[in-house]
């Protein structure tokens, strides 16, 4: 598992996953339902990217977001 603590590291991880999957930025954008410019900016480490779109791209590339060290919400407290 890779540790990511800033936007540049996230961008590098997304780029590596995309290349490993053999996809172009345009293919990822189309499949994830985001714009090409968003994927380009995300891979470049732009710190203002929207988390919802980031999650769409991560999911498209077969990844998932995991937050270690955070408390698990109590059942029924999923607001």
Buried (B, 14 or more C-beta within 10 A) or exposed (E): EEEBEEBBEBBBBBBEBBEEEEBEBEBBBBBBEBEBEBBBBBBEBBEEBEEEBBBBBBEBBEBEEEEEEEEEEEEEEEE
